[in-house]
Amino acid sequence: MRKICLTLPTNRACAPMVTALLQEAQYAVRAFAVEVHVLILDSSAPGAFAEHARAAGAAHGAPHLVVHHLDEDAQRAFLREAIRGSGLLKPDLLLDLMLPDAVSYGACTNRAFLVAAALGCESVHRRDSDSTYQVLDGQPVYPVHHELTSLGKRAAEAADGVTASTLEAHHADKPVVLVGSSFIGELSVDIGEMYAIDREVVRDVVGLWAPFDWTDEQKRELVDESFRGAGHEPFTADEALLTLVDPMRVDMCNVSFHQVHERVPLPPATDTIGSDYFLLHLVYDATLPGVLHNRNIVNFYTGERRTDAGFVAYQNRFVKFFLSMLYLNFVYRGMTAAGPGLLDDDHQVRVERVAALVRESTLLDTAENTERLRVLDRSYRRLGGKYAAFADSLAPRRRRLLDEARQDMEDFALLIEAWAALVEAARATPLSRLHA
């Protein structure tokens, strides 16, 4: 029986989403005759962890459904075992990259990738704790429906399970390695308040995402579509497109991967939003097929983000996102130029080419990032209030932030080079160790 991993990384209370996730897993078992391993990677406080455990316990005994609810101690024990088994150098550094002290969107998903390999799962399906499912005629609308309909099939075979295709014939023998969609509801990045204060500032700030050599018109177009997901239009009927999936149309709260996640990990950068989107670009640039569907998840903001501490933490992650783009834009451009050359004859990603691009990016001049920090300082001071106060806290940290952004890419290159050995070692790690 085919095994899949439906995963939810969390560091906050989200018992309702745990319950909803288990219901999606039960739907997958009924509709597709798969064995679903629900993986909850839980870094939340003890009280929230206990709530999640109670919610997860409701699935005990359900046929073909296994729940793995791992706190950080259990995750660390598993990682230590896998890293030891890999025989790689710098085991302590690798452990830090896989389970850092700070928030890392890439690292938590990388842990899911390795645990899924240990469980023998063919695919990983990720959801987020600050989201829920749409409902149509009283029934939840589960993304796993489209994911299991197409993921892992040859593109030619997947054509029967979609409503349309734009895929050219020469892609027919390639596997479908990504199935995903987006979200409706609140913006994925909390810039609504900023937009209400000064729209021009939003354009200046969000435009820092773009490569510096883009035209003003290109930057405006990027700003206009950034962080909006699929808007607010509710689900009414299924649409699924077999295509080369535009990374701007998929969000990591609503995505699944086959095969490619065992070739290349995500950047392990800490306190950096967007650090988990790398594979979407790789799949697209390498011309690997995917399916884009419209079972969009509902995104919402948690109360923590509205606190003073939550605001500062989020703005720090926002700033580091912009600084990461100096390097990621360079890598994305290189991957776009390489195109199908990123694949070998078996349609597998040539890992060494990706690693080389990431390594080369670390040699870039940081003048662009110095300018990004200057624009951010000016823009936040123009917004005033808590934004100006944040700018005051940012100023003395500029050199450290520049250094961290470069170091993040050096760490990413190291992890890419180590990834094959880590995945292989994870497969050989006894499953009992997951709960040790």
Order of alpha helices (4+ residues) and beta strands (2+ residues): beta-alpha-beta-alpha-beta-alpha-alpha-alpha-beta-beta-beta-beta-alpha-alpha-beta-beta-beta-alpha-alpha-alpha-beta-beta-alpha-beta-beta-alpha-alpha-alpha-alpha-alpha
